[in-house]
Amino acid sequence: MKKIWQKDDNATNILVNTFTVGKDLDFDERLAKYDVKGSMAHCTMLAEVGIISNEESKQMLSVLAAILEDIENGNFEIDKNAEDIHSQVESILIEKLGDTGKKIHTARSRNDQVLLDIKLYLLDEIREITALTDEFFQILIKLAEQHKNVLLPGYTHLQIAMPSSFGLWFGAYAEALLDDVEMLFSVKNIINKNPLGSAAGYGSSFPIDRESTTYNLGFQSMNYNSVYAQMMRGKSEKMLSMAMATLAGTLGKFAYDVCLYLNQNFDFISFPKEFTTGSSIMPHKKNPDIFELVRARCNRIQSLPNEFILLTNNLPSGYHRDMQLTKEILFPAIDSLKECLEILNYTLPNIQVKDGILEDEKYKYLFSVEKINEEVKNGSSFRDAYVKVGQEIENNEFDFEIGNLNHTHQGSIGNLCLDKIEYQFNKLKNKLLG
């Protein structure tokens, strides 16, 4: 297929073409519907301002609608001889409409086309990530409520510290997701601005109406400055990668906890055998491979911001071909993050928690602070009580009844505030999915 920038019939060197196109065609399949939608909005606007006739616009919109239908029905394939999806859509228009089809590229560039396509794609992916995160959040809230009275050791420095509970543990990760979704929301607001009309980064001498395409494409606003619109290439991807890394950090930490708590030396939780794997030589093994892989994948996702910083660092303003590589960094990572959420959403409802954990003798010192607090309530100063309980521990005279636990403040094992966390999360989620 002849490239849209070719001025004669001399073909590009095959090796040069292969190297410069790279993996773009594979990723352009994801962008196909957004490219067509962008072309439809652009075509409508060109007619509105009188650059093309209403009849020409109507003809192009008809062909574009047919292409979009094929894409949505799974009947569209990227031509392996095309340079990119933008070239292929334009080629189809020219094939169907002749000279009329050649007018679609008036007052735009592939630079603002790909900017637009990526932004629309990322906005949809943010919605999908949010929906999967919401599912995980609701599971955590349900488990926190269900197991709020089941006690669990709390650790600092991986040493037993103070009493916790499964309600507090599950609830902690639910609230972590609240902050992660808030970061996604911030990124969505920044991405949700129309770059179309910035052309190659310096606007156009045509009297285009960028408000029209902003409205028709459903953007919240536009990137007003055409130079800055081009500077968003790479920045949009980097900012989303930071939000993804934050979410991945939460998932990875949770997965690590699960691996730890499944260990026989902890033995706090279990899963049905179909959610674990075995060993080729040790018949007793039940390995938490799912959670180890979630942890590993999430560690990789957390490296994304650094990749984008290295890719985009020290570039001047304007477009540079370096930006092509943002797709192959980000797009597979989006898939991986969604797959992690999907497998957690599938497995976590099957978790089984162990009751009576703190009845084991080795956990008795978890209650040292409780004993100090009792002494303080009975009139002792905190420092004197600390010394007294410390001496009891040293002399093996320490004792405490688990039934005496009484935590009431917000965020404690006796007052999880799950309703407050859920309210804040749902408020943000609804804005993200709206």
Disulfide bonds with the S-S distance in Angstrom:
none
